[in-house]
Amino acid sequence: MLSSDELNDLIHSTSNDRNKRLANSLEMALNDWPKPNLSEPDELITELKKVIAGKLTFEALSNYLNGLAPMVDAWKMESLSYIADMFDTKEARLHDDLESIINRFTENLD
C-alpha cells in the first residue's frame, strides 16, 4: 500500500486531477482520524477495520458515519467525509472498497 511519503509526493507531483483529488482526500482523512501518531494509510485502514465489519465499502462507511454522534465523534466524522469523497458515486464502482480504490489509483500514477 501507499506510504505517507509516497502520498505526499503524489499530492505535490501528479498532474492527474483525479489522482490528486484522491490523494488529498486520503491525506485529510489520515490527518483527521482521532488516533495519535497515525501516519500511514495502512494504519488508517487498520483503524477503520476495527470499527467496521467486512469490506470498507461506501455503504459500510456511510452506515458507520450515520451512527456517530457529532459531540463525541466529530474528528471521525470529518475523516469519514474525506474518505466518502474518494468513492465515485456516479459509477458502478461505488460498490468498491476503500483498499481497492487506493490500490487502483496508485497503480496508475503518472
Backbone as XML, in Angstrom:
<?xml version="1.0"?>
<chain id="A" units="angstrom">
  <residue number="1" name="MET">
    <atom name="N" x="0.846" y="-1.179" z="0.000"/>
    <atom name="CA" x="0.000" y="0.000" z="0.000"/>
    <atom name="C" x="0.892" y="1.243" z="0.000"/>
  </residue>
  <residue number="2" name="LEU">
    <atom name="N" x="0.328" y="2.299" z="-0.428"/>
    <atom name="CA" x="0.967" y="3.599" z="-0.498"/>
    <atom name="C" x="1.464" y="4.046" z="0.877"/>
  </residue>
  <residue number="3" name="SER">
    <atom name="N" x="2.691" y="4.547" z="0.952"/>
    <atom name="CA" x="3.217" y="5.076" z="2.219"/>
    <atom name="C" x="2.851" y="6.558" z="2.333"/>
  </residue>
  <residue number="4" name="SER">
    <atom name="N" x="3.020" y="7.113" z="3.512"/>
    <atom name="CA" x="2.717" y="8.534" z="3.691"/>
    <atom name="C" x="3.671" y="9.405" z="2.869"/>
  </residue>
  <residue number="5" name="ASP">
    <atom name="N" x="4.932" y="8.989" z="2.734"/>
    <atom name="CA" x="5.879" y="9.741" z="1.904"/>
    <atom name="C" x="5.455" y="9.711" z="0.429"/>
  </residue>
  <residue number="6" name="GLU">
    <atom name="N" x="5.036" y="8.549" z="-0.039"/>
    <atom name="CA" x="4.567" y="8.432" z="-1.417"/>
    <atom name="C" x="3.295" y="9.253" z="-1.625"/>
  </residue>
  <residue number="7" name="LEU">
    <atom name="N" x="2.430" y="9.258" z="-0.619"/>
    <atom name="CA" x="1.205" y="10.043" z="-0.688"/>
    <atom name="C" x="1.542" y="11.528" z="-0.804"/>
  </residue>
  <residue number="8" name="ASN">
    <atom name="N" x="2.455" y="11.993" z="0.017"/>
    <atom name="CA" x="2.872" y="13.395" z="-0.020"/>
    <atom name="C" x="3.496" y="13.737" z="-1.373"/>
  </residue>
  <residue number="9" name="ASP">
    <atom name="N" x="4.365" y="12.865" z="-1.863"/>
    <atom name="CA" x="4.980" y="13.086" z="-3.181"/>
    <atom name="C" x="3.922" y="13.150" z="-4.274"/>
  </residue>
  <residue number="10" name="LEU">
    <atom name="N" x="2.955" y="12.268" z="-4.199"/>
    <atom name="CA" x="1.888" y="12.226" z="-5.194"/>
    <atom name="C" x="1.097" y="13.526" z="-5.202"/>
  </residue>
  <residue number="11" name="ILE">
    <atom name="N" x="0.757" y="14.015" z="-4.041"/>
    <atom name="CA" x="-0.025" y="15.249" z="-3.943"/>
    <atom name="C" x="0.712" y="16.407" z="-4.614"/>
  </residue>
  <residue number="12" name="HIS">
    <atom name="N" x="2.010" y="16.447" z="-4.436"/>
    <atom name="CA" x="2.782" y="17.583" z="-4.934"/>
    <atom name="C" x="3.345" y="17.387" z="-6.345"/>
  </residue>
  <residue number="13" name="SER">
    <atom name="N" x="3.228" y="16.185" z="-6.900"/>
    <atom name="CA" x="3.854" y="15.974" z="-8.202"/>
    <atom name="C" x="2.906" y="15.556" z="-9.319"/>
  </residue>
  <residue number="14" name="THR">
    <atom name="N" x="1.758" y="15.013" z="-9.000"/>
    <atom name="CA" x="0.899" y="14.499" z="-10.067"/>
    <atom name="C" x="0.215" y="15.622" z="-10.830"/>
  </residue>
  <residue number="15" name="SER">
    <atom name="N" x="0.044" y="15.406" z="-12.098"/>
    <atom name="CA" x="-0.704" y="16.348" z="-12.924"/>
    <atom name="C" x="-2.115" y="15.814" z="-13.198"/>
  </residue>
  <residue number="16" name="ASN">
    <atom name="N" x="-2.377" y="14.597" z="-12.743"/>
    <atom name="CA" x="-3.682" y="13.977" z="-12.927"/>
    <atom name="C" x="-4.630" y="14.482" z="-11.830"/>
  </residue>
  <residue number="17" name="ASP">
    <atom name="N" x="-5.651" y="15.221" z="-12.241"/>
    <atom name="CA" x="-6.567" y="15.828" z="-11.270"/>
    <atom name="C" x="-7.275" y="14.806" z="-10.394"/>
  </residue>
  <residue number="18" name="ARG">
    <atom name="N" x="-7.661" y="13.688" z="-10.987"/>
    <atom name="CA" x="-8.365" y="12.654" z="-10.213"/>
    <atom name="C" x="-7.439" y="12.065" z="-9.147"/>
  </residue>
  <residue number="19" name="ASN">
    <atom name="N" x="-6.214" y="11.737" z="-9.526"/>
    <atom name="CA" x="-5.267" y="11.182" z="-8.558"/>
    <atom name="C" x="-4.933" y="12.191" z="-7.462"/>
  </residue>
  <residue number="20" name="LYS">
    <atom name="N" x="-4.805" y="13.457" z="-7.835"/>
    <atom name="CA" x="-4.526" y="14.499" z="-6.849"/>
    <atom name="C" x="-5.689" y="14.608" z="-5.856"/>
  </residue>
  <residue number="21" name="ARG">
    <atom name="N" x="-6.925" y="14.562" z="-6.374"/>
    <atom name="CA" x="-8.112" y="14.638" z="-5.506"/>
    <atom name="C" x="-8.156" y="13.452" z="-4.550"/>
  </residue>
  <residue number="22" name="LEU">
    <atom name="N" x="-7.917" y="12.258" z="-5.074"/>
    <atom name="CA" x="-7.927" y="11.062" z="-4.230"/>
    <atom name="C" x="-6.832" y="11.122" z="-3.165"/>
  </residue>
  <residue number="23" name="ALA">
    <atom name="N" x="-5.645" y="11.537" z="-3.572"/>
    <atom name="CA" x="-4.522" y="11.627" z="-2.633"/>
    <atom name="C" x="-4.789" y="12.673" z="-1.562"/>
  </residue>
  <residue number="24" name="ASN">
    <atom name="N" x="-5.318" y="13.820" z="-1.950"/>
    <atom name="CA" x="-5.654" y="14.857" z="-0.967"/>
    <atom name="C" x="-6.707" y="14.370" z="0.018"/>
  </residue>
  <residue number="25" name="SER">
    <atom name="N" x="-7.720" y="13.695" z="-0.487"/>
    <atom name="CA" x="-8.773" y="13.171" z="0.389"/>
    <atom name="C" x="-8.212" y="12.152" z="1.374"/>
  </residue>
  <residue number="26" name="LEU">
    <atom name="N" x="-7.339" y="11.284" z="0.880"/>
    <atom name="CA" x="-6.732" y="10.283" z="1.754"/>
    <atom name="C" x="-5.865" y="10.951" z="2.817"/>
  </residue>
  <residue number="27" name="GLU">
    <atom name="N" x="-5.083" y="11.941" z="2.419"/>
    <atom name="CA" x="-4.241" y="12.644" z="3.389"/>
    <atom name="C" x="-5.083" y="13.343" z="4.458"/>
  </residue>
  <residue number="28" name="MET">
    <atom name="N" x="-6.152" y="13.995" z="4.055"/>
    <atom name="CA" x="-7.014" y="14.689" z="5.015"/>
    <atom name="C" x="-7.693" y="13.692" z="5.956"/>
  </residue>
  <residue number="29" name="ALA">
    <atom name="N" x="-8.138" y="12.567" z="5.417"/>
    <atom name="CA" x="-8.761" y="11.532" z="6.253"/>
    <atom name="C" x="-7.766" y="10.997" z="7.269"/>
  </residue>
  <residue number="30" name="LEU">
    <atom name="N" x="-6.562" y="10.789" z="6.835"/>
    <atom name="CA" x="-5.498" y="10.294" z="7.711"/>
    <atom name="C" x="-5.195" y="11.301" z="8.816"/>
  </residue>
  <residue number="31" name="ASN">
    <atom name="N" x="-5.128" y="12.561" z="8.463"/>
    <atom name="CA" x="-4.831" y="13.604" z="9.441"/>
    <atom name="C" x="-5.948" y="13.806" z="10.457"/>
  </residue>
  <residue number="32" name="ASP">
    <atom name="N" x="-7.183" y="13.593" z="10.035"/>
    <atom name="CA" x="-8.320" y="13.871" z="10.916"/>
    <atom name="C" x="-8.734" y="12.701" z="11.800"/>
  </residue>
  <residue number="33" name="TRP">
    <atom name="N" x="-8.334" y="11.483" z="11.452"/>
    <atom name="CA" x="-8.735" y="10.342" z="12.282"/>
    <atom name="C" x="-8.131" y="10.516" z="13.683"/>
  </residue>
  <residue number="34" name="PRO">
    <atom name="N" x="-8.952" y="10.414" z="14.717"/>
    <atom name="CA" x="-8.500" y="10.754" z="16.071"/>
    <atom name="C" x="-7.676" y="9.672" z="16.777"/>
  </residue>
  <residue number="35" name="LYS">
    <atom name="N" x="-6.512" y="9.404" z="16.242"/>
    <atom name="CA" x="-5.588" y="8.492" z="16.910"/>
    <atom name="C" x="-4.204" y="9.131" z="16.844"/>
  </residue>
  <residue number="36" name="PRO">
    <atom name="N" x="-3.572" y="9.314" z="17.996"/>
    <atom name="CA" x="-2.233" y="9.920" z="18.000"/>
    <atom name="C" x="-1.243" y="9.087" z="17.182"/>
  </residue>
  <residue number="37" name="ASN">
    <atom name="N" x="-0.371" y="9.797" z="16.507"/>
    <atom name="CA" x="0.732" y="9.198" z="15.747"/>
    <atom name="C" x="0.292" y="8.337" z="14.564"/>
  </residue>
  <residue number="38" name="LEU">
    <atom name="N" x="-0.912" y="8.493" z="14.119"/>
    <atom name="CA" x="-1.375" y="7.789" z="12.924"/>
    <atom name="C" x="-0.751" y="8.494" z="11.718"/>
  </residue>
  <residue number="39" name="SER">
    <atom name="N" x="0.068" y="7.777" z="10.963"/>
    <atom name="CA" x="0.775" y="8.460" z="9.883"/>
    <atom name="C" x="0.724" y="7.756" z="8.540"/>
  </residue>
  <residue number="40" name="GLU">
    <atom name="N" x="0.405" y="6.499" z="8.520"/>
    <atom name="CA" x="0.425" y="5.731" z="7.269"/>
    <atom name="C" x="-0.991" y="5.351" z="6.835"/>
  </residue>
  <residue number="41" name="PRO">
    <atom name="N" x="-1.261" y="5.381" z="5.533"/>
    <atom name="CA" x="-2.580" y="4.986" z="5.044"/>
    <atom name="C" x="-3.010" y="3.591" z="5.501"/>
  </residue>
  <residue number="42" name="ASP">
    <atom name="N" x="-2.073" y="2.641" z="5.560"/>
    <atom name="CA" x="-2.471" y="1.299" z="6.003"/>
    <atom name="C" x="-2.862" y="1.288" z="7.478"/>
  </residue>
  <residue number="43" name="GLU">
    <atom name="N" x="-2.335" y="2.215" z="8.277"/>
    <atom name="CA" x="-2.744" y="2.336" z="9.681"/>
    <atom name="C" x="-4.191" y="2.826" z="9.768"/>
  </residue>
  <residue number="44" name="LEU">
    <atom name="N" x="-4.567" y="3.746" z="8.877"/>
    <atom name="CA" x="-5.947" y="4.222" z="8.836"/>
    <atom name="C" x="-6.877" y="3.073" z="8.454"/>
  </residue>
  <residue number="45" name="ILE">
    <atom name="N" x="-6.487" y="2.281" z="7.477"/>
    <atom name="CA" x="-7.297" y="1.120" z="7.073"/>
    <atom name="C" x="-7.484" y="0.189" z="8.268"/>
  </residue>
  <residue number="46" name="THR">
    <atom name="N" x="-6.421" y="-0.055" z="9.015"/>
    <atom name="CA" x="-6.493" y="-0.924" z="10.194"/>
    <atom name="C" x="-7.468" y="-0.353" z="11.216"/>
  </residue>
  <residue number="47" name="GLU">
    <atom name="N" x="-7.406" y="0.939" z="11.451"/>
    <atom name="CA" x="-8.322" y="1.581" z="12.408"/>
    <atom name="C" x="-9.769" y="1.454" z="11.945"/>
  </residue>
  <residue number="48" name="LEU">
    <atom name="N" x="-10.004" y="1.650" z="10.662"/>
    <atom name="CA" x="-11.359" y="1.537" z="10.132"/>
    <atom name="C" x="-11.889" y="0.111" z="10.265"/>
  </residue>
  <residue number="49" name="LYS">
    <atom name="N" x="-11.016" y="-0.856" z="10.034"/>
    <atom name="CA" x="-11.435" y="-2.259" z="10.148"/>
    <atom name="C" x="-11.761" y="-2.649" z="11.586"/>
  </residue>
  <residue number="50" name="LYS">
    <atom name="N" x="-11.261" y="-1.897" z="12.544"/>
    <atom name="CA" x="-11.592" y="-2.163" z="13.945"/>
    <atom name="C" x="-13.038" y="-1.787" z="14.265"/>
  </residue>
  <residue number="51" name="VAL">
    <atom name="N" x="-13.594" y="-0.851" z="13.496"/>
    <atom name="CA" x="-14.936" y="-0.365" z="13.801"/>
    <atom name="C" x="-15.976" y="-0.727" z="12.746"/>
  </residue>
  <residue number="52" name="ILE">
    <atom name="N" x="-15.520" y="-1.230" z="11.598"/>
    <atom name="CA" x="-16.437" y="-1.597" z="10.518"/>
    <atom name="C" x="-16.157" y="-3.036" z="10.121"/>
  </residue>
  <residue number="53" name="ALA">
    <atom name="N" x="-17.166" y="-3.863" z="10.251"/>
    <atom name="CA" x="-17.022" y="-5.279" z="9.883"/>
    <atom name="C" x="-17.094" y="-5.424" z="8.363"/>
  </residue>
  <residue number="54" name="GLY">
    <atom name="N" x="-16.280" y="-6.292" z="7.822"/>
    <atom name="CA" x="-16.310" y="-6.565" z="6.393"/>
    <atom name="C" x="-15.516" y="-5.552" z="5.596"/>
  </residue>
  <residue number="55" name="LYS">
    <atom name="N" x="-15.837" y="-5.480" z="4.321"/>
    <atom name="CA" x="-15.122" y="-4.579" z="3.413"/>
    <atom name="C" x="-15.502" y="-3.135" z="3.691"/>
  </residue>
  <residue number="56" name="LEU">
    <atom name="N" x="-14.553" y="-2.255" z="3.416"/>
    <atom name="CA" x="-14.753" y="-0.821" z="3.640"/>
    <atom name="C" x="-15.392" y="-0.196" z="2.400"/>
  </residue>
  <residue number="57" name="THR">
    <atom name="N" x="-16.651" y="-0.556" z="2.168"/>
    <atom name="CA" x="-17.401" y="-0.033" z="1.030"/>
    <atom name="C" x="-18.018" y="1.307" z="1.391"/>
  </residue>
  <residue number="58" name="PHE">
    <atom name="N" x="-18.486" y="2.010" z="0.378"/>
    <atom name="CA" x="-19.168" y="3.280" z="0.603"/>
    <atom name="C" x="-20.343" y="3.084" z="1.559"/>
  </residue>
  <residue number="59" name="GLU">
    <atom name="N" x="-21.113" y="2.034" z="1.321"/>
    <atom name="CA" x="-22.281" y="1.770" z="2.157"/>
    <atom name="C" x="-21.881" y="1.487" z="3.605"/>
  </residue>
  <residue number="60" name="ALA">
    <atom name="N" x="-20.878" y="0.659" z="3.812"/>
    <atom name="CA" x="-20.439" y="0.334" z="5.167"/>
    <atom name="C" x="-19.893" y="1.568" z="5.887"/>
  </residue>
  <residue number="61" name="LEU">
    <atom name="N" x="-19.115" y="2.361" z="5.181"/>
    <atom name="CA" x="-18.569" y="3.584" z="5.767"/>
    <atom name="C" x="-19.682" y="4.585" z="6.074"/>
  </residue>
  <residue number="62" name="SER">
    <atom name="N" x="-20.648" y="4.714" z="5.163"/>
    <atom name="CA" x="-21.780" y="5.627" z="5.384"/>
    <atom name="C" x="-22.629" y="5.189" z="6.573"/>
  </residue>
  <residue number="63" name="ASN">
    <atom name="N" x="-22.875" y="3.885" z="6.672"/>
    <atom name="CA" x="-23.655" y="3.377" z="7.808"/>
    <atom name="C" x="-22.945" y="3.664" z="9.131"/>
  </residue>
  <residue number="64" name="TYR">
    <atom name="N" x="-21.648" y="3.466" z="9.157"/>
    <atom name="CA" x="-20.882" y="3.766" z="10.361"/>
    <atom name="C" x="-20.926" y="5.266" z="10.668"/>
  </residue>
  <residue number="65" name="LEU">
    <atom name="N" x="-20.727" y="6.081" z="9.653"/>
    <atom name="CA" x="-20.768" y="7.533" z="9.817"/>
    <atom name="C" x="-22.119" y="7.995" z="10.362"/>
  </residue>
  <residue number="66" name="ASN">
    <atom name="N" x="-23.190" y="7.438" z="9.845"/>
    <atom name="CA" x="-24.530" y="7.834" z="10.283"/>
    <atom name="C" x="-24.814" y="7.466" z="11.733"/>
  </residue>
  <residue number="67" name="GLY">
    <atom name="N" x="-24.069" y="6.517" z="12.278"/>
    <atom name="CA" x="-24.264" y="6.118" z="13.667"/>
    <atom name="C" x="-23.415" y="6.898" z="14.661"/>
  </residue>
  <residue number="68" name="LEU">
    <atom name="N" x="-22.575" y="7.803" z="14.160"/>
    <atom name="CA" x="-21.703" y="8.562" z="15.048"/>
    <atom name="C" x="-22.416" y="9.794" z="15.606"/>
  </residue>
  <residue number="69" name="ALA">
    <atom name="N" x="-21.958" y="10.247" z="16.762"/>
    <atom name="CA" x="-22.516" y="11.425" z="17.410"/>
    <atom name="C" x="-21.535" y="12.588" z="17.270"/>
  </residue>
  <residue number="70" name="PRO">
    <atom name="N" x="-21.965" y="13.702" z="16.690"/>
    <atom name="CA" x="-21.059" y="14.828" z="16.460"/>
    <atom name="C" x="-20.335" y="15.333" z="17.713"/>
  </residue>
  <residue number="71" name="MET">
    <atom name="N" x="-20.972" y="15.318" z="18.835"/>
    <atom name="CA" x="-20.344" y="15.826" z="20.061"/>
    <atom name="C" x="-19.193" y="14.936" z="20.523"/>
  </residue>
  <residue number="72" name="VAL">
    <atom name="N" x="-19.238" y="13.678" z="20.159"/>
    <atom name="CA" x="-18.219" y="12.720" z="20.594"/>
    <atom name="C" x="-17.260" y="12.358" z="19.459"/>
  </residue>
  <residue number="73" name="ASP">
    <atom name="N" x="-17.773" y="12.269" z="18.263"/>
    <atom name="CA" x="-17.033" y="11.696" z="17.137"/>
    <atom name="C" x="-16.778" y="12.669" z="15.988"/>
  </residue>
  <residue number="74" name="ALA">
    <atom name="N" x="-16.661" y="13.945" z="16.280"/>
    <atom name="CA" x="-16.521" y="14.940" z="15.214"/>
    <atom name="C" x="-15.323" y="14.672" z="14.308"/>
  </residue>
  <residue number="75" name="TRP">
    <atom name="N" x="-14.187" y="14.285" z="14.891"/>
    <atom name="CA" x="-13.000" y="14.041" z="14.069"/>
    <atom name="C" x="-13.160" y="12.810" z="13.193"/>
  </residue>
  <residue number="76" name="LYS">
    <atom name="N" x="-13.790" y="11.773" z="13.729"/>
    <atom name="CA" x="-14.059" y="10.591" z="12.906"/>
    <atom name="C" x="-14.991" y="10.960" z="11.754"/>
  </residue>
  <residue number="77" name="MET">
    <atom name="N" x="-15.986" y="11.770" z="12.061"/>
    <atom name="CA" x="-16.946" y="12.170" z="11.036"/>
    <atom name="C" x="-16.258" y="12.975" z="9.934"/>
  </residue>
  <residue number="78" name="GLU">
    <atom name="N" x="-15.367" y="13.858" z="10.328"/>
    <atom name="CA" x="-14.609" y="14.647" z="9.354"/>
    <atom name="C" x="-13.749" y="13.737" z="8.478"/>
  </residue>
  <residue number="79" name="SER">
    <atom name="N" x="-13.045" y="12.808" z="9.111"/>
    <atom name="CA" x="-12.201" y="11.870" z="8.385"/>
    <atom name="C" x="-13.026" y="11.040" z="7.401"/>
  </residue>
  <residue number="80" name="LEU">
    <atom name="N" x="-14.147" y="10.534" z="7.855"/>
    <atom name="CA" x="-15.005" y="9.706" z="7.003"/>
    <atom name="C" x="-15.602" y="10.498" z="5.846"/>
  </residue>
  <residue number="81" name="SER">
    <atom name="N" x="-15.824" y="11.782" z="6.036"/>
    <atom name="CA" x="-16.347" y="12.588" z="4.929"/>
    <atom name="C" x="-15.315" y="12.695" z="3.812"/>
  </residue>
  <residue number="82" name="TYR">
    <atom name="N" x="-14.031" y="12.784" z="4.170"/>
    <atom name="CA" x="-12.974" y="12.789" z="3.150"/>
    <atom name="C" x="-12.876" y="11.433" z="2.456"/>
  </residue>
  <residue number="83" name="ILE">
    <atom name="N" x="-13.034" y="10.380" z="3.218"/>
    <atom name="CA" x="-12.992" y="9.042" z="2.627"/>
    <atom name="C" x="-14.157" y="8.859" z="1.654"/>
  </residue>
  <residue number="84" name="ALA">
    <atom name="N" x="-15.336" y="9.327" z="2.037"/>
    <atom name="CA" x="-16.510" y="9.216" z="1.165"/>
    <atom name="C" x="-16.268" y="9.919" z="-0.170"/>
  </residue>
  <residue number="85" name="ASP">
    <atom name="N" x="-15.496" y="11.017" z="-0.151"/>
    <atom name="CA" x="-15.181" y="11.742" z="-1.385"/>
    <atom name="C" x="-14.325" y="10.918" z="-2.348"/>
  </residue>
  <residue number="86" name="MET">
    <atom name="N" x="-13.699" y="9.873" z="-1.855"/>
    <atom name="CA" x="-12.849" y="9.043" z="-2.700"/>
    <atom name="C" x="-13.653" y="8.078" z="-3.575"/>
  </residue>
  <residue number="87" name="PHE">
    <atom name="N" x="-14.909" y="7.872" z="-3.236"/>
    <atom name="CA" x="-15.760" y="6.952" z="-3.989"/>
    <atom name="C" x="-16.441" y="7.700" z="-5.124"/>
  </residue>
  <residue number="88" name="ASP">
    <atom name="N" x="-16.475" y="7.087" z="-6.298"/>
    <atom name="CA" x="-17.154" y="7.668" z="-7.442"/>
    <atom name="C" x="-18.603" y="7.211" z="-7.392"/>
  </residue>
  <residue number="89" name="THR">
    <atom name="N" x="-19.458" y="8.088" z="-6.919"/>
    <atom name="CA" x="-20.856" y="7.722" z="-6.715"/>
    <atom name="C" x="-21.659" y="7.681" z="-8.016"/>
  </residue>
  <residue number="90" name="LYS">
    <atom name="N" x="-21.034" y="8.036" z="-9.134"/>
    <atom name="CA" x="-21.733" y="8.019" z="-10.420"/>
    <atom name="C" x="-21.500" y="6.723" z="-11.186"/>
  </residue>
  <residue number="91" name="GLU">
    <atom name="N" x="-20.651" y="5.877" z="-10.658"/>
    <atom name="CA" x="-20.305" y="4.646" z="-11.371"/>
    <atom name="C" x="-20.656" y="3.412" z="-10.548"/>
  </residue>
  <residue number="92" name="ALA">
    <atom name="N" x="-20.600" y="2.292" z="-11.209"/>
    <atom name="CA" x="-20.820" y="1.020" z="-10.516"/>
    <atom name="C" x="-19.741" y="0.780" z="-9.473"/>
  </residue>
  <residue number="93" name="ARG">
    <atom name="N" x="-18.624" y="1.490" z="-9.599"/>
    <atom name="CA" x="-17.526" y="1.311" z="-8.651"/>
    <atom name="C" x="-17.865" y="1.826" z="-7.262"/>
  </residue>
  <residue number="94" name="LEU">
    <atom name="N" x="-19.037" y="2.371" z="-7.093"/>
    <atom name="CA" x="-19.492" y="2.779" z="-5.767"/>
    <atom name="C" x="-19.428" y="1.583" z="-4.826"/>
  </residue>
  <residue number="95" name="HIS">
    <atom name="N" x="-19.528" y="0.391" z="-5.369"/>
    <atom name="CA" x="-19.508" y="-0.827" z="-4.550"/>
    <atom name="C" x="-18.088" y="-1.320" z="-4.270"/>
  </residue>
  <residue number="96" name="ASP">
    <atom name="N" x="-17.084" y="-0.622" z="-4.777"/>
    <atom name="CA" x="-15.692" y="-0.956" z="-4.471"/>
    <atom name="C" x="-15.432" y="-0.721" z="-2.988"/>
  </residue>
  <residue number="97" name="ASP">
    <atom name="N" x="-14.340" y="-1.280" z="-2.526"/>
    <atom name="CA" x="-13.935" y="-1.000" z="-1.154"/>
    <atom name="C" x="-12.765" y="-0.019" z="-1.175"/>
  </residue>
  <residue number="98" name="LEU">
    <atom name="N" x="-12.526" y="0.624" z="-0.058"/>
    <atom name="CA" x="-11.512" y="1.666" z="0.041"/>
    <atom name="C" x="-10.130" y="1.170" z="-0.361"/>
  </residue>
  <residue number="99" name="GLU">
    <atom name="N" x="-9.759" y="-0.014" z="0.060"/>
    <atom name="CA" x="-8.443" y="-0.553" z="-0.280"/>
    <atom name="C" x="-8.276" y="-0.713" z="-1.790"/>
  </residue>
  <residue number="100" name="SER">
    <atom name="N" x="-9.313" y="-1.161" z="-2.473"/>
    <atom name="CA" x="-9.258" y="-1.313" z="-3.935"/>
    <atom name="C" x="-9.093" y="0.037" z="-4.617"/>
  </residue>
  <residue number="101" name="ILE">
    <atom name="N" x="-9.781" y="1.034" z="-4.114"/>
    <atom name="CA" x="-9.673" y="2.376" z="-4.688"/>
    <atom name="C" x="-8.245" y="2.886" z="-4.550"/>
  </residue>
  <residue number="102" name="ILE">
    <atom name="N" x="-7.673" y="2.750" z="-3.364"/>
    <atom name="CA" x="-6.306" y="3.212" z="-3.125"/>
    <atom name="C" x="-5.330" y="2.449" z="-4.005"/>
  </residue>
  <residue number="103" name="ASN">
    <atom name="N" x="-5.466" y="1.140" z="-4.055"/>
    <atom name="CA" x="-4.555" y="0.324" z="-4.868"/>
    <atom name="C" x="-4.671" y="0.658" z="-6.355"/>
  </residue>
  <residue number="104" name="ARG">
    <atom name="N" x="-5.896" y="0.850" z="-6.834"/>
    <atom name="CA" x="-6.103" y="1.131" z="-8.256"/>
    <atom name="C" x="-5.501" y="2.484" z="-8.642"/>
  </residue>
  <residue number="105" name="PHE">
    <atom name="N" x="-5.697" y="3.497" z="-7.822"/>
    <atom name="CA" x="-5.169" y="4.794" z="-8.231"/>
    <atom name="C" x="-3.652" y="4.867" z="-8.060"/>
  </residue>
  <residue number="106" name="THR">
    <atom name="N" x="-3.086" y="4.100" z="-7.162"/>
    <atom name="CA" x="-1.626" y="4.120" z="-7.033"/>
    <atom name="C" x="-0.939" y="3.282" z="-8.112"/>
  </residue>
  <residue number="107" name="GLU">
    <atom name="N" x="-1.649" y="2.324" z="-8.679"/>
    <atom name="CA" x="-1.085" y="1.521" z="-9.777"/>
    <atom name="C" x="-0.981" y="2.329" z="-11.058"/>
  </residue>
  <residue number="108" name="ASN">
    <atom name="N" x="-1.805" y="3.362" z="-11.160"/>
    <atom name="CA" x="-1.870" y="4.142" z="-12.401"/>
    <atom name="C" x="-1.307" y="5.541" z="-12.236"/>
  </residue>
  <residue number="109" name="LEU">
    <atom name="N" x="-0.279" y="5.693" z="-11.455"/>
    <atom name="CA" x="0.299" y="7.014" z="-11.234"/>
    <atom name="C" x="1.058" y="7.474" z="-12.450"/>
  </residue>
  <residue number="110" name="ASP">
    <atom name="N" x="1.079" y="8.824" z="-12.626"/>
    <atom name="CA" x="1.850" y="9.328" z="-13.767"/>
    <atom name="C" x="3.303" y="9.430" z="-13.468"/>
  </residue>
</chain>
